[in-house]
């Protein structure tokens, strides 16, 4: 067990780094991509729960979730659906780099830190204060760099950052529920609720309910999104969080933007501009310091990382 959690986190970071690559390769609209990703993930988690209950010959714990918690998890699912819709939309803006989008959407520790301070009255410590200042300086630098390149990229940055804001609310609402609800039960209700909300979004915004382009290829990409970053990444990550120290948790948070940027460089020949690279460096340092401060103060804050 000594090295297992660290190996699991390394594998999880690599897995979630592929999310933006799979999304970029897909020809389907953003909401369609998010809908299929969450629907397939819901099916996998649901099947796992049924198999586990049958193998252990124990009652299904889903039936024991209090109505209040179930309603709150449904709200969390709606926030998760909005997060995915915004972030995937940012990746689909022509010219937007994976580096900019993933760094901005991963800035949620900055939002959690601010909201915890002003909403939950949890005082910022020194690490968090410095991290938030550096992080937002990096976010602004990325936005200014992209705005100088093309106005549409600023729109993409706003979408990605808004997705990060949704992730911040997702963590704040979910962290206490996760203390009362088992991981798989929580994931199933949240993913199922997110799927339902994305279905409504698809109808409301006229997004296709069927994949566009080469259907077998699209379905393969959707399945890859559900299995690799969603199940193989986040579920494994959440298991490992029980066994590792706060600095490792914090460092792993910045692993996805770094991994995604490197994969985009190799697989998509996307090389960030100097301005974006500088801004990303500041933002990642700020995210690390803020997350380190949060996990030092309250490890459960980061213990529900089920996005991206």
N, C-alpha and C positions, 0 to 999 in steps of 0.2 A: 504493500500500500504506500510505502514511502515515496517512490518515484511515480506511482500511477497517476495521481492527480495532476502533477506537473506535465506529464506526457499527454494527459487528456486535454489540458488547457491548450497546449501547443497544437494538438490536432484540431481542437475546436476553433482556434484562431485562424488556422489555415482554411478550415471548412467555411467559416463565415466570410472569409475574404473572397471566396468565389461568387458570392451572391451578386455583386455588381457586374461581374463578367457574364454570368448567365442572363441577367436582365438585359444587358447591352446586346447580347446575341439574339434575343427574342425580337420578333417582328410584331408582336401583339401590343395592344394599348396598355398603359400602366395599370389601370384598374383590373383589366383582364388578367394580367400577370399576377397581381396581388391576390385576386380571387382564387385562381387555381393553386397558387402556392399555399394559401391557408387552408383551402378545402382538402387538398391532398394531405397536408400535415395533420389536419383534424382527423382524417380517416386513419392515418398511421397511429396516432396517439390513442384514438378510440379502440382500435383493434388490439393495441398493446394492453390497454386496461382490461379488456374482456379476456384476453389470453391469460393475463396475470391472475385475475380473479378466479378463472376456471382452474388454473394450475394449483393455486394455493387453497382452493375451495373455501374462499372467504366472500362475504357479501360485497357487492360493488359499493365502494366508498362514495361514488358520485351521488348516490341516492341519499347520503347523509349530510350533504352540504346544506347549511341553513339558507333559507330564502334570501335573507339580507345579503349574505356573502355571494350567492348566485347572481343577484341583481347587480351588485357592485362589480363582479367579474364580467358581466355582460357590458357594463359601461366601459370597463377597461378594454374589452374586446373592440368596442366602437372606437376608442382612442387608438388602439393598435392598427385597426383598419385605416384610419385617417393618416397615421404615421406612414404606413406602407404606400398609400395612394400618393401622398405628397413626395416622399423620397424617390419612388420609382418614376414619378413624373419628372423630377429634376434630372434624372439620368437620361430621359428620353428627349430632353431639349438639345437640339443640334448644336454641337460644339462644346457642350459641357463636359468637363473632364471628370473621370471617376475620382481622381484625387480630391478635387474641390468638393464634390457632392458627398463623398463618404466622410471626409473630415468634418464637414458642417453638420451632417446628420448625427455624427458621433459626439457632437458637442453637448449632448444632454446632461453630462455631469455638471456643466456650468449652470444649466437651468435648474437642475435639482438643488444645487447649492444655494442659488438665489431664492428659489421658492421655499426651501426649508427654512431659510433665515427669516424671510418676511411673512410667510404663511404659517409655518409650524413653530416659529419662534425658537429655532435651533440655532444657536450662535455659530457664526463662522469662526474657524480657527485660522491660524496664520497661513498654513499651507493652502487652505481653500481660498482665502482672500487673494493671495498672490496668484494662485492658479486661475481664478476667475478673471482677474485683470489681464494676465497674459493671454488667456484663452480668447477673450473677446477682442483683444488687440489683433490676434491672429485671424479671427473671423472677419473683422473689418478689413484687414489687409487682403484677404482672399476676395472679398466683395469688390474692393477698389481695383484690384488687379483685373478681375473679370469684367468689371464695368468699362475699364479702359480698352478692353479687347472687343467686347460686343455687348450691347445693352441687353440682349436676350439672355446672356449668361448671368447677369445680375438677377433676372427673373428666376433662373434655374437655382441660383444660390439661395434666393428667398424661399423657394420651395423646399430645398434640402434643409435649411435652417429651421423652417417651420415644422418639418418632419422631426427634427431634433427636439423642438419644443414639445411636440406631442409625446415623444419618448420620455421627456422629463415628467409630464403629468402621469404617464403610464407607470413609471417607477414609484412616484409619490403615492398613488392610489394602490398599487399592487404590493408594496413591500409589507404592509401589515396583514393583508389577506393571505399572502404566502406563508406567514407564520402559523396560520390556522388550517390551511388547505394543502394537501399533498401536491407535489410538483406536477405529476401527470394529470391529476384531476383539475388543477388550476389551468394547465396548458390546454386541456380539452375544452373546457368551458370558454376560456378566452379565445382560443382559435376558432371554435364553432361560432361564437358571437361575432368575431371579426369577419368570418366568411359571410354570415348573414348580412352584415352591414355593407360589405363590399358588393354583394349581390344587389342591394338597394342602390348603392352608388352607381353601379353599372347601368341599371334601369334609368336612374335619374339623369345621368350625363350622357346617355346614349352610347355607352361603351359596348363593344361586342361581347356577347356571352360565349362565343366560340373563338378558338385561336385563329389568328390571321396568318397567312403564309402557308408554309409547309406544315400541315397539321401534325404528322408524326414527330417531326423535329421539335415543334413547339411543345407538344405534350411531354417529350423527353426532357426539355429544358425546365418545364414546370415541375416535373417529378424530381429533377436534380435540385431545384431550388428547395423543395420540401424536404428531401432526404439529406442533402449535404449541409447547407447553412442552417436550416431550421431545426431539423432533428439531430443530425450528426454534429452540428455546431453548438447550438444553444442548449439543447438538453444535456449534452456531455459537459458543457461549460458549467451549467447549474449544479450538476452532480459534483464536479471538482471543487466548487467554491466552498464546500463544507470542510475541506482539508488543507487549504492553502492560506498563506499569510496575506495581509492587506497590501503590501507592496506588489506582490505577484498579481493580485486582482487588478490593481490600478494599472500596472504595466500592460496587462492583457487587454485592457480597454483600448489602448492606442495601437494594439497589434493589428486590428482589422483595417484601419486606414492605411497603415504601412503595407500590409500584405496586399490589399486591393490595388494600391498604387503600383506596387512592383509587378503584380500580375497584369495590370493594364499596360504597363510599359513593355512587358514581354509579349503578351498575347494580342494587344490592340495597338501597339506602337504609340501609346499616348505618353508624351513627355510633358510634365507640368512646366508652365512658364516660371521664370525666376520669381516673379511676384507671388504666384500661387505657392511655390515651394517655400518661400520665406514665411508667408502667412500660415501655411500648414505646419511648419516647424514650431512657430509660436503657439498655435492652437493646440497641437499635440502635447507640448510641454505643459500648457495650462490645463488641459484635460487630465493629464497624468497627476499633476499636483493637486487638483481639485478632487479627483477620485481617491487619491491617497489620503487626503484630509477627511473625506467622507467615510472611508472604510476604517480609518483609525478611530473615528468617533463612533460610528455605528455600522458594523459590517453588513447588516441586513439591507442597507440602502441599495447595494449593488447586487444583492442576492436574487434578483428577479430579472436578470438580463435576458429577455426573450424576444428582442427585436432584431433589426437589421437583417 
